[in-house]
Amino acid sequence: MYFRLSSLTAALIFTLSGSALAQDYVQPRTAWGAPDFQGNWKNHTVMPFQRPRDLGTKQTYTQEEALQLERAAQQRVEEDNVPLDPNRPAPELQALPPVGNYDLFWTDRGMFLPTIGGEFRTSAIIDPPNGRIPERIAGFRERMQELRANTRARNDGPEGRGLGERCLVAFGNSSGPVMSPVMYNSHMQIVQSPGYVTIVVEMVHDVRIIKISDQRSSASNAHQKWMGDSIGRWEGDTLIVETKNYNPWHTYQGAPTENLTVLETFRREGPNKLVYGFTVDDPTVYTAQWSGEYPLSTMDEPVYEYACHEGNYGIIGILAGARRLEAMEAEGIERDIRQ
């Protein structure tokens, strides 16, 4: 049973048959007749997930505004690439800069703003009109405080750390809920077979297997998966995917996912562009549904293996540091607050 579609969501699944672009573009098809989305795609972009508050309900940039946004993003990368002065003085102890953990060699920042329907969007979120996530329902904060009070302490063991730190799912929801670009490895490969669409996400090695079916079975409703249980269907040339039943350890936007349903759409807008749409519905968290879109662009590069656990020394250091602090406290050794 699919949840109710808002008028905005209906627009997200509208196929390109009525657009001027569709008159020149022929949707490729697989050998079994389904729309063909196969290939390697990237979704990094300078477009923010939520719209800056000062833009209000402004949904699109002009071409000049988009160019300025791209130039600013590229300038920041160029400035970060400037070599440091080897003779610079040591920073003051009281004003240590953030060390960080990735330099530009590892990151792959979005520096361009692909269009959707010929528009330069000011945010991925397009509904509500302000381009921002709706308010949480009354009592949500108190519910989360109670949940945290009954949750294992963050540094007691690996179970207290985030799923990304434990190499269980992608950082920043790269694989869902709502597949969003992150600072690096925002790449994916789509593979299709009769009855299935599989999305291999480069970040942390996640694989989403979407079953094509007209309805969700009772057995499917019982499956709790890291990235949710995804059931897809075709409406014209658009793939519509309903995803729910996330693993209870998974969270989204800082909230539990036990009642979360995400409706996703995939449609080609040309030979080199795939538009990914999403509608988030959780009446136990948000005061309203909310929707948005991301443009995905083709890429010639391969999707590489992300061997996360093999180099995951960070979590070992975090837990070892916590044990050391506990030992220092037991020995009566005061911790230097500047560390």
Residue frames relative to the residue before (quaternion, step in Angstrom):
aa qw qx qy qz dx dy dz
M 1.0000 0.0000 0.0000 0.0000 0.00 0.00 0.00
Y 0.2463 -0.7952 0.5388 0.1287 3.57 -0.53 1.14
F 0.4759 -0.6755 0.4689 0.3119 3.59 -1.00 0.74
R 0.6962 -0.5095 0.3261 0.3865 3.52 -1.27 0.51
L 0.3079 -0.7455 0.5649 0.1741 3.55 -1.01 0.86
S 0.3584 -0.7007 0.5714 0.2327 3.54 -0.95 0.89
S 0.6645 -0.4866 0.3639 0.4350 3.58 -1.24 0.23
L 0.6270 0.5319 -0.3411 0.4557 3.58 1.11 -0.69
T 0.6456 0.5092 -0.3232 0.4685 3.56 0.99 -0.82
A 0.6154 0.5423 -0.3467 0.4551 3.56 1.00 -0.74
A 0.6383 0.5195 -0.3251 0.4659 3.55 1.06 -0.72
L 0.6213 0.5617 -0.3429 0.4252 3.56 1.09 -0.71
I 0.7396 0.3961 -0.2286 0.4938 3.59 1.04 -0.69
F 0.3969 0.7110 -0.4842 0.3202 3.57 1.28 0.18
T 0.3661 -0.7435 0.5134 0.2227 3.60 -0.73 1.00
L 0.6216 -0.5926 0.3900 0.3321 3.50 -1.33 0.36
S 0.3847 0.7677 -0.4612 0.2233 3.61 1.22 -0.02
G 0.7287 0.4267 -0.2483 0.4745 3.59 1.10 -0.59
S 0.6021 0.5853 -0.3636 0.4034 3.59 1.21 -0.06
A 0.6237 -0.5439 0.4047 0.3891 3.51 -1.26 0.41
L 0.6114 0.5744 -0.3478 0.4186 3.55 1.08 -0.75
A 0.6391 0.5586 -0.3327 0.4109 3.57 0.97 -0.84
Q 0.5860 0.5892 -0.3788 0.4074 3.60 1.10 -0.53
D 0.7436 0.3732 -0.2096 0.5138 3.60 1.15 -0.56
Y 0.7221 0.4248 -0.2320 0.4942 3.59 1.20 -0.35
V 0.1699 -0.7719 0.6077 0.0774 3.56 -0.89 0.99
Q 0.4035 -0.7302 0.5053 0.2205 3.55 -0.64 1.18
P 0.3564 -0.7259 0.5363 0.2415 3.63 -0.69 0.99
R 0.1941 -0.7881 0.5778 0.0861 3.55 -1.18 0.60
T 0.5239 -0.6176 0.4898 0.3229 3.51 -1.25 0.57
A 0.7015 -0.4582 0.3363 0.4300 3.55 -1.31 0.13
W 0.7189 0.4074 -0.2452 0.5070 3.61 1.19 -0.51
G 0.6659 -0.5907 0.2698 0.3672 3.58 1.25 0.44
A 0.5363 0.6156 -0.4212 0.3949 3.63 1.23 0.01
P 0.6008 -0.5250 0.4348 0.4176 3.63 -1.15 0.43
D 0.3200 -0.7798 0.5173 0.1484 3.57 -0.84 1.00
F 0.0532 -0.8046 0.5910 -0.0238 3.57 -0.54 1.27
Q 0.4032 0.7710 -0.4398 0.2225 3.58 1.25 -0.04
G 0.5058 0.6227 -0.4925 0.3375 3.51 -1.15 0.74
N 0.5490 -0.5856 0.4817 0.3516 3.54 -1.36 -0.12
W 0.0755 -0.8148 0.5738 -0.0323 3.54 -0.85 1.07
K 0.1577 -0.7564 0.6254 0.1084 3.55 -1.26 0.50
N 0.1518 -0.8169 0.5524 0.0677 3.58 -1.03 0.73
H 0.3868 0.7029 -0.5237 0.2865 3.61 1.09 0.46
T 0.0613 0.7918 -0.5933 0.1314 3.55 -0.98 0.94
V 0.4873 -0.6361 0.4973 0.3326 3.57 -1.23 0.37
M 0.4883 0.6577 -0.4409 0.3669 3.59 1.25 -0.10
P 0.3553 -0.7498 0.5102 0.2265 3.64 -0.66 1.01
F 0.6000 -0.5547 0.4297 0.3844 3.55 -1.24 0.43
Q 0.7705 0.1754 -0.0933 0.6058 3.58 0.91 -0.97
R 0.5101 -0.6559 0.4666 0.3031 3.56 -1.09 0.71
P 0.5333 -0.6000 0.4785 0.3558 3.60 -1.00 0.72
R 0.5650 -0.6534 0.3843 0.3257 3.57 -0.84 0.97
D 0.6691 0.5274 -0.3252 0.4103 3.58 0.96 -0.77
L 0.6108 0.5468 -0.3626 0.4432 3.63 1.24 -0.14
G 0.3191 -0.7881 0.4829 0.2095 3.59 1.25 -0.18
T 0.7894 -0.2699 0.2264 0.5027 3.58 -0.76 -1.07
K 0.3717 0.7213 -0.5019 0.2994 3.59 1.20 0.36
Q 0.2146 -0.8346 0.5004 0.0835 3.58 -0.37 1.24
T 0.8136 0.2054 -0.0908 0.5363 3.61 1.06 -0.61
Y 0.3784 -0.6750 0.5839 0.2456 3.52 -1.33 0.47
T 0.4788 -0.5769 0.5521 0.3648 3.52 -1.29 0.28
Q 0.6663 -0.4936 0.3544 0.4323 3.58 -1.22 0.26
E 0.6502 0.5077 -0.3213 0.4650 3.60 0.98 -0.77
E 0.6398 0.5143 -0.3283 0.4673 3.60 0.98 -0.78
A 0.6420 0.5199 -0.3206 0.4635 3.56 1.02 -0.81
L 0.6448 0.5168 -0.3167 0.4656 3.58 0.99 -0.81
Q 0.6384 0.5189 -0.3251 0.4664 3.59 1.01 -0.78
L 0.6352 0.5270 -0.3195 0.4656 3.58 1.03 -0.82
E 0.6652 0.4959 -0.2971 0.4725 3.58 0.97 -0.86
R 0.6442 0.5224 -0.3255 0.4540 3.58 0.95 -0.86
A 0.6471 0.5215 -0.3197 0.4551 3.59 0.98 -0.84
A 0.6537 0.5048 -0.3148 0.4678 3.60 0.97 -0.84
Q 0.6682 0.4919 -0.2963 0.4730 3.57 0.96 -0.84
Q 0.6281 0.5403 -0.3291 0.4531 3.58 1.06 -0.74
R 0.6320 0.5304 -0.3361 0.4541 3.59 1.01 -0.79
V 0.6490 0.5020 -0.3170 0.4757 3.58 1.00 -0.80
E 0.6432 0.5193 -0.3247 0.4595 3.59 0.95 -0.84
E 0.6575 0.5026 -0.3130 0.4659 3.60 0.96 -0.83
D 0.6621 0.4969 -0.3101 0.4675 3.59 1.01 -0.74
N 0.6490 0.5269 -0.3086 0.4539 3.57 1.23 -0.46
V 0.4918 0.6621 -0.4358 0.3604 3.60 1.23 -0.22
P 0.4666 -0.6915 0.4668 0.2936 3.65 -0.73 0.99
L 0.4703 -0.6611 0.5095 0.2867 3.55 -1.11 0.71
D 0.5223 -0.6177 0.4922 0.3217 3.53 -1.20 0.62
P 0.3619 -0.7599 0.4878 0.2316 3.65 -0.50 1.08
N 0.6959 0.4579 -0.2677 0.4841 3.60 1.23 -0.38
R 0.3758 0.7368 -0.4899 0.2755 3.58 1.23 0.22
P 0.5234 -0.6409 0.4505 0.3351 3.62 -1.06 0.65
A 0.5958 -0.5571 0.4356 0.3806 3.55 -1.22 0.45
P 0.5162 -0.6383 0.4593 0.3393 3.62 -1.02 0.67
E 0.5669 -0.5876 0.4466 0.3658 3.55 -1.16 0.55
L 0.5966 -0.6180 0.3848 0.3378 3.54 -1.02 0.84
Q 0.7014 0.4629 -0.2731 0.4682 3.58 1.04 -0.73
A 0.7626 0.3275 -0.1845 0.5264 3.60 1.22 -0.17
L 0.1095 0.8250 -0.5433 0.1107 3.56 0.86 0.97
P 0.3892 -0.7141 0.5212 0.2585 3.61 -0.85 0.87
P 0.5868 -0.5499 0.4260 0.4145 3.61 -1.15 0.36
V 0.4339 -0.7198 0.4791 0.2530 3.56 -0.81 1.00
G 0.2316 -0.7733 0.5548 0.2016 3.59 0.88 -0.89
N 0.3036 -0.7709 0.5298 0.1815 3.56 -1.25 0.06
Y 0.7614 0.2576 -0.1784 0.5675 3.62 1.22 -0.14
D 0.2144 -0.7465 0.6093 0.1599 3.56 -0.94 0.85
L 0.7560 -0.4140 0.2536 0.4391 3.59 -1.28 -0.03
F 0.5161 0.6273 -0.4272 0.3971 3.58 1.21 -0.29
W 0.7476 0.4117 -0.2083 0.4777 3.58 1.03 -0.84
T 0.6949 0.4934 -0.2921 0.4340 3.58 1.03 -0.65
D 0.1383 -0.7568 0.6343 0.0768 3.53 -1.28 0.45
R 0.0579 -0.8585 0.5095 0.0041 3.53 0.51 1.24
G 0.4872 -0.6251 0.5197 0.3191 3.53 -1.17 0.61
M 0.0341 -0.8221 0.5682 -0.0133 3.56 -0.77 1.01
F 0.7093 0.3719 -0.2500 0.5441 3.57 1.29 0.15
L 0.3113 -0.7482 0.5641 0.1585 3.55 -1.25 0.45
P 0.1800 -0.7962 0.5692 0.0988 3.62 -0.03 1.24
T 0.4507 -0.6926 0.4974 0.2639 3.56 -1.15 0.60
I 0.1776 -0.7093 0.6633 0.1595 3.52 -1.41 0.29
G 0.8257 -0.0131 -0.0308 0.5631 3.56 -0.53 1.13
G 0.6779 -0.4978 0.2819 0.4618 3.55 1.14 0.63
E 0.6316 0.5399 -0.3241 0.4523 3.61 1.28 0.04
F 0.3347 -0.6824 0.6115 0.2201 3.54 -1.20 0.71
R 0.2261 -0.8218 0.5117 0.1082 3.59 -0.17 1.27
T 0.4228 -0.7082 0.5110 0.2419 3.56 -1.10 0.75
S 0.7874 0.0178 -0.0203 0.6159 3.58 1.28 -0.21
A 0.5758 -0.5576 0.4580 0.3845 3.53 -1.26 0.37
I 0.6786 0.4602 -0.2898 0.4937 3.60 0.96 -0.84
I 0.0716 -0.8133 0.5772 0.0149 3.57 -0.86 0.98
D 0.7551 0.1743 -0.1409 0.6162 3.58 1.29 -0.16
P 0.4043 -0.1680 -0.8751 0.2060 1.64 -1.43 2.09
P 0.7235 -0.4899 0.2842 0.3948 3.58 -1.27 0.41
N 0.6476 0.5163 -0.3360 0.4485 3.62 1.14 -0.46
G 0.4612 -0.7293 0.4149 0.2883 3.58 1.29 0.06
R 0.6298 0.5262 -0.3310 0.4658 3.57 1.17 0.50
I 0.6126 -0.5543 0.4159 0.3802 3.55 -1.22 0.53
P 0.4976 -0.6752 0.4469 0.3110 3.63 -0.83 0.90
E 0.6529 -0.5039 0.3946 0.4051 3.55 -1.29 0.32
R 0.4972 -0.6204 0.5125 0.3244 3.56 -1.26 0.47
I 0.5802 -0.5979 0.4223 0.3572 3.56 -1.15 0.57
A 0.6455 -0.5098 0.3952 0.4089 3.55 -1.26 0.39
G 0.7975 0.2846 -0.2335 0.4781 3.56 -0.99 0.88
F 0.4517 0.7034 -0.4579 0.3025 3.61 1.22 -0.10
R 0.6589 0.5207 -0.3229 0.4363 3.60 0.87 -0.93
E 0.6587 0.5026 -0.3093 0.4667 3.59 0.92 -0.86
R 0.6263 0.5408 -0.3255 0.4575 3.56 1.05 -0.79
M 0.6808 0.4799 -0.2902 0.4712 3.58 0.95 -0.86
Q 0.6161 0.5388 -0.3478 0.4573 3.60 1.05 -0.70
E 0.6554 0.4972 -0.3067 0.4787 3.58 0.99 -0.82
L 0.6439 0.5268 -0.3204 0.4530 3.57 1.00 -0.83
R 0.6739 0.4928 -0.2974 0.4631 3.58 0.94 -0.88
A 0.6255 0.5518 -0.3382 0.4356 3.56 1.07 -0.72
N 0.7390 0.3839 -0.2089 0.5127 3.58 1.15 -0.61
T 0.5561 0.5996 -0.3842 0.4285 3.57 1.29 0.27
R 0.6111 -0.5653 0.4112 0.3715 3.54 -1.11 0.68
A 0.5708 -0.6097 0.4269 0.3467 3.58 -0.99 0.85
R 0.6300 -0.6201 0.3317 0.3295 3.52 -1.00 0.94
N 0.7974 0.2919 -0.1480 0.5069 3.60 0.98 -0.75
D 0.3650 0.7344 -0.5005 0.2774 3.61 1.18 0.36
G 0.7793 -0.1562 0.1423 0.5900 3.56 1.03 -0.74
P 0.7339 -0.4261 0.2689 0.4556 3.61 -1.20 0.07
E 0.6010 0.5925 -0.3613 0.3966 3.59 1.10 -0.63
G 0.6537 0.5197 -0.3158 0.4504 3.57 1.18 -0.43
R 0.6219 0.5440 -0.3415 0.4479 3.59 1.23 -0.29
G 0.6609 -0.5295 0.3615 0.3901 3.56 -1.28 0.34
L 0.6320 -0.5634 0.3798 0.3727 3.54 -1.20 0.57
G 0.6299 0.5330 -0.3368 0.4536 3.58 1.05 -0.70
E 0.6422 0.5206 -0.3218 0.4615 3.59 0.99 -0.82
R 0.7085 0.4323 -0.2505 0.4984 3.56 1.14 -0.62
C 0.4512 -0.7198 0.4251 0.3122 3.59 1.30 0.18
L 0.4063 0.7197 -0.4706 0.3090 3.59 1.06 0.69
V 0.7804 -0.0105 0.0095 0.6251 3.58 1.04 -0.75
A 0.6826 -0.5143 0.3372 0.3947 3.53 -1.28 0.37
F 0.5304 -0.5978 0.4985 0.3360 3.53 -1.23 0.59
G 0.8662 0.1814 -0.0947 0.4558 3.56 -1.18 0.60
N 0.5786 -0.6257 0.3731 0.3668 3.59 1.11 0.64
S 0.1786 0.8059 -0.5420 0.1578 3.58 1.02 0.72
S 0.7644 0.3105 -0.1748 0.5374 3.59 1.10 -0.69
G 0.6956 -0.4381 0.2705 0.5010 3.58 1.27 0.06
P 0.4805 -0.0994 -0.8657 -0.0992 1.50 -2.43 0.61
V 0.8020 0.1009 -0.1961 0.5551 3.55 -0.99 1.07
M 0.2437 -0.8009 0.5346 0.1159 3.57 -0.13 1.30
S 0.0150 0.8381 -0.5374 0.0926 3.54 -0.21 1.34
P 0.5318 -0.6296 0.4506 0.3432 3.61 -1.08 0.63
V 0.1686 -0.7661 0.6143 0.0859 3.53 -1.17 0.67
M 0.7527 -0.4414 0.2460 0.4220 3.58 -1.26 -0.01
Y 0.7975 -0.0054 -0.0171 0.6030 3.59 1.21 -0.27
N 0.8014 0.2774 -0.2203 0.4820 3.58 -1.30 0.40
S 0.3318 0.7355 -0.5231 0.2743 3.61 1.00 0.77
H 0.4164 0.6953 -0.4604 0.3622 3.53 0.81 1.08
M 0.0175 -0.7949 0.6064 0.0035 3.56 -1.19 0.51
Q 0.2347 -0.7380 0.6135 0.1546 3.53 -1.27 0.46
I 0.1894 -0.7715 0.5994 0.0980 3.57 -0.90 0.96
V 0.0335 -0.7774 0.6273 -0.0316 3.54 -0.87 1.09
Q 0.1297 -0.8100 0.5704 0.0425 3.59 -0.87 0.93
S 0.0137 0.7419 -0.6704 -0.0063 3.50 -1.30 0.58
P 0.6624 -0.4939 0.3356 0.4523 3.64 -1.09 0.34
G 0.8261 0.2046 -0.1689 0.4971 3.57 -0.63 1.13
Y 0.7914 0.2310 -0.1280 0.5513 3.60 1.22 -0.16
V 0.0910 -0.7181 0.6827 0.1000 3.51 -1.35 0.51
T 0.1102 -0.8102 0.5754 0.0200 3.57 -0.70 1.11
I 0.1286 -0.7801 0.6105 0.0473 3.56 -0.91 0.98
V 0.1484 -0.7775 0.6091 0.0499 3.55 -0.60 1.22
V 0.1626 -0.7992 0.5759 0.0566 3.58 -0.52 1.22
E 0.4795 -0.7075 0.4371 0.2802 3.58 -0.72 1.08
M 0.6573 0.5305 -0.3163 0.4318 3.57 0.93 -0.86
V 0.8704 -0.0212 -0.0595 0.4884 3.55 -0.75 1.19
H 0.5755 -0.6473 0.3509 0.3559 3.65 1.23 0.24
D 0.3407 0.7771 -0.4847 0.2123 3.64 1.18 0.24
V 0.0876 -0.7695 0.6312 0.0423 3.55 -1.16 0.73
R 0.1422 -0.7719 0.6157 0.0699 3.57 -0.78 1.06
I 0.1263 -0.7766 0.6152 0.0508 3.57 -0.82 1.04
I 0.1216 -0.8100 0.5735 0.0145 3.55 -0.46 1.26
K 0.2397 -0.7726 0.5737 0.1286 3.57 -0.63 1.11
I 0.3114 -0.7377 0.5699 0.1843 3.58 -0.90 0.94
S 0.2380 0.7613 -0.5614 0.2203 3.57 -0.54 1.19
D 0.5271 -0.6441 0.4565 0.3145 3.57 -1.14 0.61
Q 0.8122 0.0616 -0.0333 0.5791 3.59 1.14 -0.38
R 0.4938 -0.6449 0.5038 0.2940 3.53 -1.28 0.48
S 0.3453 -0.7570 0.5192 0.1955 3.57 -0.73 1.04
S 0.6269 -0.5289 0.4045 0.4047 3.56 -1.25 0.34
A 0.6146 0.5405 -0.3501 0.4555 3.58 1.11 -0.64
S 0.6362 0.5280 -0.3267 0.4579 3.57 1.03 -0.78
N 0.6363 0.5479 -0.3264 0.4340 3.56 1.02 -0.77
A 0.6684 0.5061 -0.3015 0.4542 3.59 1.20 -0.44
H 0.6073 0.5856 -0.3487 0.4083 3.58 1.23 -0.30
Q 0.0978 -0.7741 0.6241 0.0399 3.57 -0.77 1.06
K 0.0148 -0.8243 0.5627 -0.0609 3.56 -0.49 1.23
W 0.6686 -0.5147 0.3461 0.4102 3.55 -1.20 0.52
M 0.7893 0.2593 -0.1329 0.5404 3.57 0.89 -0.91
G 0.6229 -0.5486 0.3316 0.4484 3.54 1.25 0.38
D 0.4648 -0.6407 0.5330 0.2988 3.53 -1.33 0.29
S 0.1364 -0.8379 0.5284 0.0136 3.57 -0.45 1.26
I 0.0450 -0.7688 0.6378 -0.0080 3.55 -0.85 1.07
G 0.1165 -0.8316 0.5424 0.0243 3.56 -0.69 1.10
R 0.0521 -0.7648 0.6403 0.0492 3.53 -1.31 0.37
W 0.4018 -0.7056 0.5314 0.2414 3.56 -1.20 0.52
E 0.0206 -0.7351 0.6772 0.0231 3.51 -1.09 0.84
G 0.7835 -0.1157 0.0199 0.6102 3.53 -0.06 1.32
D 0.7777 -0.2847 0.2424 0.5054 3.58 -0.79 -1.05
T 0.5866 0.5732 -0.3590 0.4455 3.59 1.28 0.21
L 0.2728 -0.7292 0.6061 0.1629 3.56 -1.00 0.90
I 0.1085 -0.7807 0.6147 0.0296 3.56 -0.79 1.09
V 0.0635 -0.8161 0.5738 -0.0254 3.56 -0.72 1.11
E 0.1486 -0.7612 0.6263 0.0795 3.55 -0.87 1.02
T 0.0446 -0.8149 0.5772 -0.0279 3.56 -0.66 1.13
K 0.1546 0.7610 -0.6119 0.1501 3.55 -0.85 1.03
N 0.7249 0.4418 -0.3097 0.4283 3.60 -1.31 -0.21
Y 0.1338 0.8036 -0.5583 0.1568 3.54 0.72 1.14
N 0.6162 -0.5143 0.4363 0.4067 3.54 -1.25 0.47
P 0.5141 -0.6868 0.4083 0.3119 3.65 -0.78 0.94
W 0.6024 0.5394 -0.3765 0.4520 3.62 1.18 -0.26
H 0.5836 0.5892 -0.3725 0.4165 3.57 1.20 -0.36
T 0.1023 -0.7675 0.6294 0.0662 3.56 -1.18 0.65
Y 0.1031 -0.7695 0.6215 0.1045 3.54 -1.30 0.26
Q 0.8293 -0.0112 -0.0563 0.5559 3.56 -0.77 1.10
G 0.6985 -0.5019 0.2602 0.4388 3.55 1.04 0.86
A 0.6617 0.4849 -0.3027 0.4852 3.61 1.23 0.26
P 0.5868 -0.5632 0.4333 0.3883 3.61 -1.15 0.49
T 0.3639 -0.7547 0.5144 0.1830 3.58 -1.18 0.58
E 0.3464 0.7858 -0.4698 0.2046 3.59 1.24 0.14
N 0.7784 0.2712 -0.1576 0.5438 3.61 1.10 -0.59
L 0.4466 0.7193 -0.4259 0.3192 3.57 1.29 0.29
T 0.0113 -0.7491 0.6623 0.0101 3.54 -1.09 0.85
V 0.0935 -0.7819 0.6157 0.0300 3.56 -0.92 0.98
L 0.1700 -0.7601 0.6215 0.0847 3.54 -0.82 1.04
E 0.0745 -0.8194 0.5682 -0.0092 3.56 -0.59 1.18
T 0.1258 -0.7770 0.6119 0.0772 3.54 -1.18 0.59
F 0.0996 -0.7663 0.6333 0.0419 3.54 -1.16 0.72
R 0.1667 0.7761 -0.5928 0.1359 3.57 -0.77 1.01
R 0.4369 -0.6841 0.5213 0.2635 3.54 -1.04 0.80
E 0.1418 -0.7671 0.6200 0.0838 3.52 -1.15 0.74
G 0.7854 -0.0743 0.0393 0.6133 3.54 1.22 0.43
P 0.7113 -0.4767 0.2983 0.4217 3.58 -1.23 0.16
N 0.7838 0.3161 -0.1551 0.5116 3.60 1.12 -0.58
K 0.7249 0.3955 -0.2351 0.5127 3.60 1.21 0.20
L 0.0603 -0.7540 0.6541 0.0101 3.52 -1.07 0.94
V 0.2311 -0.7838 0.5631 0.1228 3.59 -0.71 1.04
Y 0.1622 -0.7816 0.6006 0.0454 3.54 -0.76 1.16
G 0.0747 -0.8096 0.5822 0.0068 3.57 -0.65 1.14
F 0.0669 -0.8035 0.5911 0.0219 3.56 -1.17 0.53
T 0.0611 -0.7437 0.6631 0.0598 3.52 -1.27 0.63
V 0.2121 -0.7901 0.5699 0.0773 3.56 -0.75 1.12
D 0.0134 0.8049 -0.5907 0.0543 3.56 -0.80 1.04
D 0.2778 0.7184 -0.6032 0.2071 3.57 -0.69 1.12
P 0.2198 -0.8237 0.5099 0.1148 3.61 -0.03 1.26
T 0.6273 0.5216 -0.3505 0.4599 3.61 1.23 -0.17
V 0.7218 0.3787 -0.2365 0.5288 3.59 1.31 -0.03
Y 0.8196 0.2250 -0.0789 0.5209 3.60 0.76 -1.10
T 0.5124 -0.6487 0.4763 0.2996 3.53 -1.18 0.59
A 0.7963 0.0638 -0.0387 0.6003 3.61 1.25 -0.21
Q 0.5670 -0.5292 0.4856 0.4033 3.54 -1.31 0.24
W 0.0507 -0.7886 0.6097 0.0619 3.57 -1.24 0.39
S 0.1816 -0.8190 0.5442 0.0117 3.53 -1.07 0.86
G 0.0687 0.7976 -0.5983 0.0336 3.53 -1.29 0.35
E 0.2689 -0.7490 0.5837 0.1614 3.55 -1.35 -0.06
Y 0.1276 -0.7495 0.6430 0.0922 3.53 -1.28 0.57
P 0.3274 -0.7116 0.5722 0.2429 3.61 -1.07 0.62
L 0.1554 -0.7596 0.6250 0.0910 3.57 -0.96 0.88
S 0.1846 -0.7943 0.5737 0.0767 3.58 -0.90 0.94
T 0.5262 -0.6222 0.4681 0.3418 3.56 -1.10 0.63
M 0.0697 -0.7770 0.6230 0.0577 3.54 -1.24 0.47
D 0.4535 -0.6991 0.4941 0.2480 3.55 -1.17 0.67
E 0.5839 0.6021 -0.3719 0.3977 3.58 1.19 -0.47
P 0.5103 -0.6344 0.4741 0.3352 3.60 -1.15 0.50
V 0.4400 -0.6170 0.5641 0.3279 3.56 -1.33 0.20
Y 0.2643 -0.8139 0.5040 0.1168 3.56 -0.51 1.21
E 0.5851 -0.5405 0.4651 0.3862 3.52 -1.32 0.34
Y 0.1909 -0.7536 0.6181 0.1165 3.56 -1.02 0.83
A 0.1017 -0.8273 0.5522 0.0179 3.56 0.02 1.32
C 0.1108 -0.8672 0.4833 0.0463 3.56 0.46 1.24
H 0.7234 0.4671 -0.2756 0.4273 3.59 0.67 -1.05
E 0.6025 0.6029 -0.3641 0.3754 3.57 1.05 -0.73
G 0.7912 0.2499 -0.1416 0.5399 3.58 1.10 -0.59
N 0.4199 0.7436 -0.4399 0.2781 3.55 1.22 0.34
Y 0.0871 0.8204 -0.5547 0.1080 3.57 0.51 1.22
G 0.5193 0.6759 -0.4088 0.3262 3.57 1.17 -0.46
I 0.6970 0.4709 -0.2971 0.4519 3.58 0.79 -0.97
I 0.5934 0.5480 -0.3641 0.4638 3.60 1.13 -0.60
G 0.6778 0.4937 -0.2891 0.4618 3.56 0.94 -0.89
I 0.6237 0.5462 -0.3353 0.4475 3.58 1.03 -0.81
L 0.7151 0.4433 -0.2613 0.4732 3.58 0.81 -1.01
A 0.6254 0.5205 -0.3434 0.4691 3.59 1.06 -0.71
G 0.6356 0.5270 -0.3244 0.4617 3.57 1.04 -0.76
A 0.6395 0.5222 -0.3243 0.4618 3.58 1.01 -0.79
R 0.6519 0.5019 -0.3213 0.4690 3.60 0.98 -0.82
R 0.6383 0.5292 -0.3268 0.4535 3.59 1.04 -0.74
L 0.6449 0.5111 -0.3202 0.4694 3.58 0.98 -0.83
E 0.6311 0.5207 -0.3338 0.4682 3.59 1.04 -0.75
A 0.6568 0.5065 -0.3110 0.4641 3.58 0.99 -0.82
M 0.6341 0.5232 -0.3271 0.4661 3.58 1.02 -0.78
E 0.6503 0.5096 -0.3219 0.4625 3.57 0.97 -0.82
A 0.6550 0.5119 -0.3138 0.4588 3.58 0.99 -0.82
E 0.6976 0.4503 -0.2601 0.4930 3.57 1.13 -0.66
G 0.5005 -0.6780 0.4108 0.3480 3.56 1.27 -0.04
I 0.4341 0.6827 -0.4695 0.3537 3.58 1.22 0.45
E 0.3435 -0.7462 0.5314 0.2070 3.57 -0.74 1.02
R 0.3870 -0.7146 0.5398 0.2193 3.51 -1.02 0.87
D 0.4316 -0.6721 0.5381 0.2691 3.57 -0.98 0.89
I 0.3785 -0.7664 0.4750 0.2091 3.60 -0.46 1.22
R 0.6087 0.5578 -0.3648 0.4304 3.60 1.22 -0.28
Q 0.5675 0.6068 -0.3915 0.3955 3.62 1.21 -0.19
